[in-house]
Amino acid sequence: MDLKTGTAVVNAVCPHCDAVNRIVAERASDAHCGDCGGTLFTGHPLAPSRNSIERHIARSDIPVVVDFWAPWCGPCRTMAPAFERAAQELEPNFRLLKVNTDVEQDLAQRYAIRGIPTFVILRDGNEVARVSGAMNPARFIEWVRSNG
């Protein structure tokens, strides 16, 4: 909350340059990065680097939904279109990230990923919900909204 104006403001990490931007919450869907000018919310899941992932989790006020997956995993590939659709519906209220567990093994270990796909919702850097297995888009979106 901006004390001068009484407007709700949030920090959002740019998907293009990783800059942290302070934006008006009610206008987040149209927000652009103050550093690079890129659109802050694209309606698509992000596949950021490890450092970017950490920045999104630690520095954003927006809840982060992480899809831990691997390219060889059939259920992960089945779930990919639902996760894509969820990004279109859930942004800018949630940031959706994809983490390839084959590439980011340390993150998979840190979050104790035992099976994939596993979805984790993080708020203020803390895990608030987790579910494993593929779901249809409507069920997945409902799960995110009810737990985020």
Secondary structure, 3 states (H helix, E strand, C coil): CCCCCCCCEEEEECCCCCCEEEEEHHHHHHCECCCCCCECCCCCCECCCHHHHHHHHHHCCCCEEEEEECCCCHHHHHHHHHHHHHHHHHCCCCEEEEEECCCCHHHHHHCCCCCCCEEEEEECCEEEEEEECCCCHHHHHHHHHHHC
